[in-house]
Amino acid sequence: MSRHATSPADDADESLIQLTEAQVMAVLAQGRMEERGILPYSSNHSFLVTVAADGLTLPAVYKPRRGESPLWDFEWGSLCQRETAAYHISQSLGWDLVPPTVLREGTRGLGSVQFFVANDGDEHYFTVQEDARYAPALRQLALFDYVINNADRKSGHCLISQDRRLWAIDHGVCFHTELKLRTVVWEFAGQPIGEDLHADLATLATAVKGESSELAQALCLLLKTGERDALAARLRTLLRSRTFPEPAHHRRNYPWPPI
């Protein structure tokens, strides 16, 4: 998989280079961070930054732990870890829904740092949900959000990049031990899960259970034991039912605002 970025020498003519996932992750994890500004309309403090290493400069979104707003149902200081855990789940599934994300020290302390995806701000889930080109990615997203127990899948948390790919962002309120799924993506509810998607979920379930797997080791540093157990239980539910999750009758199933 490739990412586009600019190197400092190319800033004048905005030349593009292609980077591998490993290169992007290395720069995000080890590069020198500089703040470019605060991102508006965020419930938690989020900063647009650049991260530079080895002659490469990447744009990123930095969400420091100290900027997290207190929530009654999520432990303070854990949202940046949940953001990072969501990326690991996306990668383990092989679905590449979440931009590269690391947990590291930054200009304002520990926080998540996620590659910034250049996107069309006028496009989001509601504008592409009937476009057949996005159906495969949206099917993955519906399952992904159930797996991570996403409590806030707004339409605007789906980005359409310049190369017309769908990306999923904002995963700070995920992985609760109680079911809190709130999403705008319900059009596949009750439908059978395809064999390819089912196989991906089975592979993920094995990685989550395997104590020596790279994923399991990463999640041990990011989520509590009960949260990891609940993750495994949701995977078992999907694998047994072989159907997309449906809205629950006894609770709120949609985020607010929806965009």
N, C-alpha and C positions, 0 to 999 in steps of 0.2 A: 504494500500500500504506500502511496506517496502523499507528501504534503508540499504545498507551495510556500515559499518564504523568500525574503530578500536578504542578501548579505550587505554589510555596511558599504562595501565598495560599489554596490549596484543601486544604492538609494536614489541617485540622481535620475537614472533612466528606468527605475522600477522594474529591472530585469527579474525574471522568475527563475528559481532553481527548484529541483525536485529533491526531496529528502525522504529517507526511510523513516518508519515509525521509531526505530531504535535511535536514529540521529536526533529526532525531535525530542524523545524522552530524555536523552542525555543532556541536551541543551536546557530543557526545562528544569532538570534536577540539579545541574551543576553551574549553570550560567549566572552571570552578574545581572541582577535585577535593577531596573530603573522604573520608577512610577511615571506614567504619562497623564494620569487623571483618574478621578473617581467616576464610576459608572452610575448614571442616574437611575431612578425607579427601582432600585434593589432594596429588598427588605433587610438585607445584611450588607455591611460595607464590602464593596467589590471594586477593584482597581484595575484599570487597563495598564499593563506594564510591558516592557520589552525585556527579554532575557537573552544575553549575549555570551557566546562561548565559541572558541575555535573558528573565529571569523564569521560566525553566523549570528544573526539577530532575529529572534522570533517574537511576535506579538502574543500576549497571553492575558488571561483573566486571573487575578490573584485575590483570593478570599481569605483574609487572615482570621484566625480563630478569635482574636480579641475584638473583631468587628461583628461577631455573631449576635443577633438579637435573642434574648431569652425566650424560650418556648416552654409551655407547660408540659408537653409530652415528649420532648427530645432533650437529652442532657446538653447543657450549655458546653460549648467547646468541642462538640463531636461532629458538627455539620461538615467541616472540612474533611474529616476522615470518611464520612459517608459519600461525599463527592468523589473521593479517590477510590473507594470501594466499588462504586458504580462503574467506573472505568475498567477496573479489573474484571468485573463480571462480563461487561460488554466484550472485552478482548478474549476472555475464556470461551465465550459462546462463538467467537469468530464473526460477530455481526458488525463490529466497527461502528456502533451507533454513537458512542461517546468520544469526543476529542481526547487526545492524549492528556493525561492528568497525573500530577505527582503531588505528594505531600512533602513540604520542605520549609526551611526557614527562609523568610523573605524580609523585606524592608520593615515590616510591622510584626515580625515574629512568625511562628508556625502557621501555615495555611496551605490550602490547595492552590495549585497553579495549573491552569488548563490552557492548552493551545487555543488561541483566538481564531475562530472560523469567520472569515469575511463572508457576509451574507446580505441578502436583500431584505431589509427591515420590513417591507410590506408583505412578505410572504411568510407563512407559518402553516400549521396543521390545517386550519379551516380553509385556506386558499388552495390546498393541494389534495385534500382528502378524497376528492372524486377523480383525481388524475391517476390512471391505471399504472403509470410509471412508478408511482410511490407505493403501490399496494404491497409489494414484498417487504419493503422496509417498515411499513406501518404494521404489518403482521408481526414482524420481529419486535417492534416497539411495544405492541400490546402485551406480548408475552414477557418482554424484558421488564416492563413496569410492574407486572404482577410478581415476577421473581424478586425484584428489589423492593417491592412493597412501597411504590412511589406514592406519596401523599399529596403530590402537587404537579401533575402533568398538565400544565396549561398549554393552550395552542401555541403561545409564543415561546414555549420551551422547546419547540421544534424549529430548527433553523434550516433554511435552504441555501446551500453554499453557492458560490459563483459557478461551480461545475455541476450544479443541479442535484447535488446529493443532499439527503436528509440527515441532519445531525440532532442529537438529543443532549440538552444541557440542563443545568440546575437540578442537582440530585442531593441537595443537603438534607431533605426531610424524607429519607428512605430507610429501609432496613429496621423498622420498628418491630418489636416482637408481636404486637397486636396488628390485625389486618386494618390498614388505613388507606387502601388503594383509592385514590381520587384522580380521575383522568378524563379527558375529553375523547379518548380513543376507545369507543365501545362498539364499532360497527362489525367487529368479528365475533362478538359475544356468542357463545354456544356453538360456534362452528368447529369442525374437526381440525386438529392440529396436523399439518402435513408431516409426512415421514421424515423429511429432511430437517424440519424444525424440531421434531420430537427427538431425533438423533442428537442434535446439538444440545438440547436440554439434558439428555441422558449423559452426554460427555461432561457437561457442567456439573451435574449431580455427583459424578464420580470424582471430579477434581475437588469439589467442596468437601466431600467425605474423606479424601485421602490426606492424612496428616502431613505427609511428606511432599505433597504437591506444591508447586510454586504459588498457585492461587490460595490454597489453604493457609500457607505461611503468611502471605500478604494480608489475608482477611483477619488472621489472629492479631495482627498489629493495629487493625482499623476498627473492628467490631467486637462487641462483647460476646461471650459464649452463648447467651440466650438468643442474641440476634443471629448468630451463625446457625444455631439449631433451628430457628424459625425459617431462615432461608432454605435450609435443607428440607424442611417440612413442606414449604410451598412448592419446591421442585417435585417432591414426591406426589403432591396433589395433581400437578399438571401431567406428570408422566402416567399416573393411573387413569385420570379422566380422559386424556387425549383430546380435550376440548378447550377452546379459549375461555378465559374467565368471564363470568357474567356479573352484572351489578347486583349487589346485595340488597335485599328488600328492607333491611332494618337500619340502614345507615346512609350517610351522604356519600354519593359516588362520584360527584363532579367537583372540581376545584372552583374557587371563586377568588377573583374574577376568572372567567374561562379563558381569556386571552392573556 
